Amino acid sequence: MRQSVAGFLGDIRGGGIRVGVLHALSGTMAGSERPLQDLLVMMIEQVNREGGLLGRPLEAAIVNPRSDWPLYGTLARKLLTEEKAAVLFGCWTSISRKEVLPVVEELGGLLLYPVQYEGEEQSPNIFYTGATPNQQALPAVDYLMSPEGGGFRRFYLIGTDYVYPQITNKILQGYLRSKGIGGADVALSFTPFGHADWAAQVAAIRRFAAAGRAAVISTVNGDANVYFYRELARQGVSATVTPVMAFSVGENEAASLGAGLLDGHLVAWNYLMSVEAPENRRFIAAWRNHTGDARAVTDDPMEATWIGFHLWCAAVRKAGTTDPKAVSAAMAGSRIMGPGGVEVMMDPENHHLHKPLAIGRITSDGGIATVLRSSHLLPPTPYSPYLTA
């Protein structure tokens, strides 16, 4: 593979390879994003113990965007221009990723993005290791409509008021219409980031469910989930009658909410900690050893971060350089065995991951039990045919 002059000069200078870490350590997204930063530090230390990458140590360049969306773009520019980061790992919300996208495209940087999102985007400078709606949201609805999932035909869609929930819920509405479900059988509501007073919204869910058995689809993000589930419990909305299927509540969030609060409610991801696989046992053991916490949990964005990091390392070795263009070419179409015990593939055309589906049920002790796992990889569809349906 032909190496760029800039990449060649950067590599011969030697020294450490700077790895940009762009996750919120404070603000509404800190609870979700901090474990991803800690995991990246763990993996960087592992690579360095094994001799580094291309014979050079990795150095974490950590910044704190503070859940302040424009700051993600500002700090991405700083990491690429001042810190000379070879790659960026970061963001959670789509609004933060969209602040970084024009920066990496302008500067020729590379971002590994680890969280499910709404699709409708593709960039040569971003590799998406989270799910597109056809890999999470749509099969989650299929499950709820199935006999095993309850056979629901009425849905209350609720989310945080920003781009991911807005677009994903439009896609869901189009998909439900294609199944003959619409009108009074679908409700939609949005709340701000950090929303704390859920009394009115949960009362509306109860009224909707009283008119006919229904399920809730939640695209609520960040610490607002704490208050949402507390209010559901306070008003007696039980999973046995009106289950919530969440797309942004994983093991870390479930553990922090407290045992019993989410009992029986559902989540849709592509990885669950409860998956039985030797790769998963090693992943969990390494994470618990790093944190010093024998009860530390892993979740889907952590697995997606693990996959992205190791795909990038393998691509650097294959390209023989950290030059983003060469690494990008080497990463496209590559495969790796993930912690979930499934070999996943990076699509060579759209830079999204082919990955399996996992549906989980939250248990009384705050864990998540696997209730369904696809036997095949779901190919990514970044641009949904249901958005204009």
C-alpha positions as CSV (number, residue, x, y, z in Angstrom):
1,M,0.0,0.0,0.0
2,R,1.4,3.4,-1.0
3,Q,2.0,5.6,2.0
4,S,1.5,9.4,1.9
5,V,4.5,11.7,2.4
6,A,2.9,13.1,5.5
7,G,2.3,9.7,7.0
8,F,5.9,8.6,6.2
9,L,7.4,11.6,7.8
10,G,5.2,11.3,10.9
11,D,6.2,7.6,11.3
12,I,9.9,8.1,10.9
13,R,9.9,10.7,13.6
14,G,8.9,7.9,15.9
15,G,7.9,8.6,19.5
16,G,4.5,7.8,20.8
17,I,1.3,7.5,18.8
18,R,-1.3,9.9,20.1
19,V,-4.8,8.5,20.5
20,G,-7.5,11.1,20.9
21,V,-10.2,10.3,23.5
22,L,-13.2,12.5,23.1
23,H,-15.8,11.4,25.7
24,A,-17.7,13.5,28.3
25,L,-16.4,13.2,31.9
26,S,-19.1,15.6,33.2
27,G,-22.5,16.7,32.3
28,T,-25.6,14.8,31.3
29,M,-23.7,12.1,29.3
30,A,-20.9,11.5,31.7
31,G,-22.4,8.3,33.2
32,S,-22.7,6.8,29.8
33,E,-19.4,8.1,28.2
34,R,-16.9,7.8,31.1
35,P,-16.7,4.0,30.9
36,L,-15.7,4.2,27.3
37,Q,-12.8,6.5,28.1
38,D,-11.7,4.2,30.9
39,L,-11.9,1.2,28.5
40,L,-9.8,3.0,25.9
41,V,-7.1,3.7,28.6
42,M,-7.2,-0.1,29.5
43,M,-6.7,-1.1,25.9
44,I,-3.9,1.4,25.3
45,E,-2.1,0.0,28.4
46,Q,-2.6,-3.5,27.1
47,V,-1.1,-2.7,23.7
48,N,1.8,-0.9,25.3
49,R,2.5,-4.0,27.5
50,E,2.7,-6.0,24.4
51,G,5.3,-3.7,22.8
52,G,3.2,-0.9,21.3
53,L,2.0,-0.4,17.8
54,L,4.6,-0.4,15.0
55,G,7.2,-0.5,17.7
56,R,5.9,2.8,19.2
57,P,3.9,3.3,22.5
58,L,0.4,4.6,22.4
59,E,-0.4,7.8,24.3
60,A,-3.9,8.7,25.3
61,A,-4.7,12.3,24.6
62,I,-7.8,12.8,26.9
63,V,-10.1,15.8,26.8
64,N,-13.5,16.5,28.4
65,P,-16.2,18.0,26.2
66,R,-18.4,18.2,29.3
67,S,-21.6,17.1,27.3
68,D,-21.4,20.5,25.6
69,W,-22.1,19.7,22.0
70,P,-20.1,22.4,20.2
71,L,-17.2,21.7,22.4
72,Y,-16.8,18.2,20.9
73,G,-16.0,19.9,17.6
74,T,-13.6,22.4,19.2
75,L,-11.7,19.7,21.1
76,A,-11.6,17.4,18.0
77,R,-9.8,20.2,16.2
78,K,-7.4,20.6,19.1
79,L,-6.7,16.9,19.3
80,L,-5.9,16.7,15.5
81,T,-3.9,20.0,15.2
82,E,-2.3,20.6,18.6
83,E,-2.1,17.1,20.0
84,K,-1.3,15.5,16.6
85,A,-3.7,12.6,17.4
86,A,-3.5,9.8,14.8
87,V,-7.1,8.9,15.4
88,L,-10.1,9.9,17.5
89,F,-12.3,7.7,19.6
90,G,-15.4,9.4,20.9
91,C,-18.8,10.9,21.0
92,W,-22.1,9.3,22.1
93,T,-25.0,11.5,20.9
94,S,-25.5,12.2,17.3
95,I,-25.5,16.0,17.9
96,S,-21.9,15.7,19.3
97,R,-20.8,13.5,16.3
98,K,-22.2,16.0,13.9
99,E,-20.0,18.7,15.5
100,V,-17.0,16.5,14.9
101,L,-17.8,15.3,11.4
102,P,-16.9,18.5,9.5
103,V,-13.7,18.8,11.5
104,V,-12.4,15.3,10.6
105,E,-13.4,15.8,7.0
106,E,-11.6,19.2,6.8
107,L,-8.5,18.0,8.5
108,G,-8.3,14.5,7.1
109,G,-8.7,12.9,10.6
110,L,-10.4,9.6,11.5
111,L,-13.2,9.1,14.1
112,L,-14.3,5.7,15.5
113,Y,-17.9,6.2,16.7
114,P,-19.2,3.5,19.0
115,V,-22.9,4.1,19.6
116,Q,-26.2,3.2,17.8
117,Y,-27.6,6.1,15.8
118,E,-30.2,7.2,13.4
119,G,-28.3,6.6,10.2
120,E,-28.8,9.0,7.3
121,E,-25.0,9.7,7.3
122,Q,-21.9,8.3,5.7
123,S,-18.4,9.7,5.8
124,P,-15.0,8.5,4.6
125,N,-13.6,9.9,7.8
126,I,-15.8,8.0,10.2
127,F,-16.1,4.4,11.0
128,Y,-19.5,3.6,12.8
129,T,-19.3,0.6,15.1
130,G,-22.7,1.1,16.7
131,A,-26.0,0.0,15.1
132,T,-28.1,1.6,12.4
133,P,-31.9,1.5,12.9
134,N,-32.3,-1.7,10.9
135,Q,-29.9,-3.4,13.3
136,Q,-31.6,-2.4,16.5
137,A,-34.8,-0.3,16.4
138,L,-36.7,-2.1,13.7
139,P,-36.0,-5.7,14.9
140,A,-36.8,-4.6,18.4
141,V,-40.3,-3.5,17.2
142,D,-40.6,-6.8,15.3
143,Y,-39.9,-8.6,18.6
144,L,-42.6,-6.7,20.4
145,M,-45.1,-7.5,17.6
146,S,-44.2,-11.2,17.8
147,P,-46.1,-13.7,20.0
148,E,-42.9,-14.1,22.1
149,G,-42.6,-10.3,22.6
150,G,-46.3,-9.8,23.6
151,G,-48.0,-9.3,20.2
152,F,-48.3,-5.6,20.7
153,R,-50.0,-3.4,18.1
154,R,-50.0,-0.1,19.9
155,F,-46.8,1.9,20.7
156,Y,-45.9,5.0,22.7
157,L,-42.6,6.5,21.3
158,I,-40.7,8.7,23.7
159,G,-37.3,10.2,23.4
160,T,-34.9,13.0,24.1
161,D,-35.4,16.0,21.9
162,Y,-32.4,15.8,19.5
163,V,-31.5,14.3,16.2
164,Y,-31.1,10.6,17.1
165,P,-34.6,10.2,18.7
166,Q,-36.2,12.5,16.2
167,I,-35.0,10.7,13.1
168,T,-35.2,7.2,14.6
169,N,-38.8,7.8,15.6
170,K,-39.7,9.0,12.2
171,I,-38.2,5.8,10.8
172,L,-40.2,3.8,13.4
173,Q,-43.4,5.6,12.4
174,G,-42.8,4.8,8.8
175,Y,-42.0,1.2,9.6
176,L,-45.1,0.8,11.7
177,R,-47.3,2.3,8.9
178,S,-45.8,-0.4,6.6
179,K,-47.2,-2.9,9.1
180,G,-50.6,-1.3,9.2
181,I,-50.1,0.4,12.5
182,G,-50.6,4.2,12.8
183,G,-53.0,6.9,13.7
184,A,-54.3,6.6,17.3
185,D,-52.2,3.4,17.8
186,V,-48.9,5.4,17.8
187,A,-48.1,8.3,20.1
188,L,-44.9,10.4,20.1
189,S,-43.4,12.6,22.8
190,F,-40.0,14.3,23.3
191,T,-38.3,15.7,26.4
192,P,-35.2,17.9,26.8
193,F,-31.7,16.5,27.9
194,G,-31.6,16.0,31.6
195,H,-35.3,16.1,32.0
196,A,-36.2,15.4,35.6
197,D,-40.0,15.8,36.1
198,W,-41.6,12.9,34.3
199,A,-45.0,13.0,36.0
200,A,-46.9,14.3,33.0
201,Q,-45.2,12.1,30.4
202,V,-45.7,8.9,32.5
203,A,-49.4,9.9,33.1
204,A,-49.8,10.2,29.3
205,I,-48.3,6.8,28.9
206,R,-50.8,5.3,31.4
207,R,-53.7,7.0,29.6
208,F,-52.5,5.6,26.2
209,A,-52.1,2.1,27.6
210,A,-55.5,2.3,29.2
211,A,-57.1,2.7,25.8
212,G,-55.6,-0.6,24.7
213,R,-52.5,-2.7,25.7
214,A,-49.4,-1.0,24.5
215,A,-45.6,-1.0,24.7
216,V,-43.2,1.9,25.1
217,I,-40.3,2.5,22.8
218,S,-37.7,4.7,24.5
219,T,-35.0,6.7,22.9
220,V,-34.4,8.7,26.1
221,N,-30.7,9.3,26.6
222,G,-28.4,10.3,29.4
223,D,-29.2,10.8,33.1
224,A,-32.9,11.6,32.3
225,N,-33.4,7.8,32.3
226,V,-32.9,7.7,36.0
227,Y,-35.9,10.0,36.6
228,F,-38.0,8.4,33.8
229,Y,-37.8,4.9,35.3
230,R,-38.3,6.2,38.9
231,E,-41.5,7.8,37.8
232,L,-42.6,4.7,35.9
233,A,-42.2,2.8,39.1
234,R,-43.9,5.5,41.2
235,Q,-47.0,5.5,39.0
236,G,-47.1,1.7,38.9
237,V,-46.3,1.2,35.2
238,S,-45.1,-2.4,35.2
239,A,-43.2,-4.3,32.6
240,T,-45.8,-7.1,32.7
241,V,-48.5,-4.8,31.4
242,T,-46.7,-1.9,29.6
243,P,-43.1,-2.9,28.9
244,V,-40.5,-0.3,27.9
245,M,-38.1,-1.3,25.2
246,A,-35.1,1.0,25.5
247,F,-32.3,1.7,23.0
248,S,-30.0,3.6,25.3
249,V,-30.1,1.8,28.6
250,G,-27.4,-0.8,28.9
251,E,-25.7,-2.6,31.8
252,N,-24.0,0.5,33.1
253,E,-27.2,2.5,33.2
254,A,-29.2,-0.5,34.6
255,A,-26.6,-1.0,37.4
256,S,-26.7,2.7,38.4
257,L,-30.5,2.9,38.5
258,G,-30.8,0.4,41.4
259,A,-32.1,-3.1,41.7
260,G,-35.7,-3.7,41.0
261,L,-36.5,-0.3,39.4
262,L,-36.3,-1.6,35.9
263,D,-37.3,-5.2,36.6
264,G,-38.8,-6.9,33.5
265,H,-38.3,-4.0,31.1
266,L,-36.5,-4.6,27.8
267,V,-33.5,-3.4,25.9
268,A,-32.3,-3.8,22.3
269,W,-28.6,-3.9,21.5
270,N,-26.1,-5.9,19.5
271,Y,-24.1,-7.1,22.6
272,L,-25.2,-8.0,26.1
273,M,-22.9,-8.8,29.0
274,S,-24.9,-12.0,29.7
275,V,-23.9,-13.6,26.3
276,E,-22.1,-16.9,26.9
277,A,-18.8,-16.9,25.0
278,P,-15.1,-17.4,26.0
279,E,-14.3,-14.0,24.3
280,N,-16.9,-12.4,26.5
281,R,-15.6,-14.0,29.7
282,R,-12.1,-12.7,28.9
283,F,-13.5,-9.2,28.1
284,I,-15.3,-9.0,31.4
285,A,-12.4,-10.4,33.4
286,A,-10.0,-7.8,31.8
287,W,-12.4,-5.0,32.5
288,R,-12.9,-6.0,36.2
289,N,-9.2,-6.4,36.7
290,H,-8.6,-2.9,35.2
291,T,-11.2,-1.3,37.4
292,G,-10.5,-3.3,40.5
293,D,-14.2,-3.9,40.8
294,A,-15.3,-7.5,40.8
295,R,-18.9,-6.3,40.0
296,A,-18.0,-3.9,37.2
297,V,-20.3,-4.4,34.1
298,T,-19.7,-4.2,30.4
299,D,-22.2,-3.0,27.8
300,D,-22.8,-2.6,24.0
301,P,-21.0,0.7,23.5
302,M,-18.1,-0.7,25.3
303,E,-18.0,-3.7,23.0
304,A,-18.3,-1.4,20.0
305,T,-15.4,0.7,21.4
306,W,-13.4,-2.5,21.8
307,I,-14.1,-3.6,18.2
308,G,-13.3,-0.2,16.8
309,F,-10.0,0.1,18.7
310,H,-8.8,-3.3,17.7
311,L,-9.9,-2.9,14.1
312,W,-7.9,0.4,14.0
313,C,-4.8,-1.3,15.6
314,A,-5.0,-4.2,13.0
315,A,-5.4,-1.7,10.2
316,V,-2.3,0.3,11.4
317,R,-0.3,-2.9,11.4
318,K,-1.6,-3.9,8.0
319,A,-0.9,-0.4,6.5
320,G,2.5,-0.1,8.3
321,T,1.6,3.5,9.1
322,T,-0.8,5.6,11.2
323,D,-1.7,7.8,8.1
324,P,-5.5,8.1,8.2
325,K,-6.1,7.4,4.5
326,A,-3.9,4.3,4.5
327,V,-5.5,3.1,7.8
328,S,-9.0,3.7,6.4
329,A,-8.3,1.7,3.3
330,A,-6.9,-1.2,5.4
331,M,-9.9,-1.1,7.8
332,A,-12.6,-1.3,5.1
333,G,-13.8,-4.8,4.7
334,S,-11.9,-6.1,7.7
335,R,-13.2,-8.7,10.2
336,I,-12.7,-9.3,13.9
337,M,-14.0,-11.7,16.6
338,G,-15.7,-9.4,19.1
339,P,-16.2,-9.9,22.8
340,G,-19.7,-11.1,22.0
341,G,-18.2,-14.3,20.4
342,V,-19.3,-13.3,16.9
343,E,-17.0,-12.4,14.0
344,V,-18.2,-9.0,12.8
345,M,-17.3,-7.2,9.6
346,M,-16.6,-3.5,8.7
347,D,-18.5,-2.8,5.5
348,P,-16.0,-1.8,2.8
349,E,-18.4,0.7,1.2
350,N,-20.3,2.5,4.0
351,H,-17.9,2.1,7.0
352,H,-20.7,0.6,9.2
353,L,-20.4,-2.7,11.0
354,H,-22.2,-5.9,10.2
355,K,-23.4,-7.2,13.6
356,P,-25.9,-9.4,15.3
357,L,-29.0,-8.4,17.3
358,A,-29.6,-9.0,21.0
359,I,-32.8,-8.4,23.0
360,G,-32.5,-8.4,26.8
361,R,-34.8,-8.3,29.8
362,I,-33.7,-6.4,32.9
363,T,-33.6,-8.5,36.0
364,S,-34.5,-7.7,39.6
365,D,-30.8,-7.5,40.5
366,G,-30.1,-4.9,37.8
367,G,-28.6,-7.3,35.3
368,I,-29.8,-7.9,31.8
369,A,-30.7,-11.5,30.7
370,T,-30.5,-12.4,27.0
371,V,-33.9,-13.4,25.6
372,L,-33.1,-13.3,21.9
373,R,-30.0,-13.3,19.8
374,S,-29.9,-13.4,16.0
375,S,-28.1,-16.3,14.5
376,H,-26.6,-14.1,11.7
377,L,-25.1,-10.7,11.1
378,L,-27.4,-7.9,10.2
379,P,-26.0,-5.8,7.3
380,P,-26.1,-2.1,8.0
381,T,-28.6,0.1,6.1
382,P,-27.4,3.7,6.9
383,Y,-30.2,5.3,4.7
384,S,-33.6,3.9,5.8
385,P,-36.3,3.3,3.2
386,Y,-38.9,4.0,5.9
387,L,-37.9,7.6,6.6
388,T,-40.1,8.9,3.8
389,A,-42.8,6.2,4.1
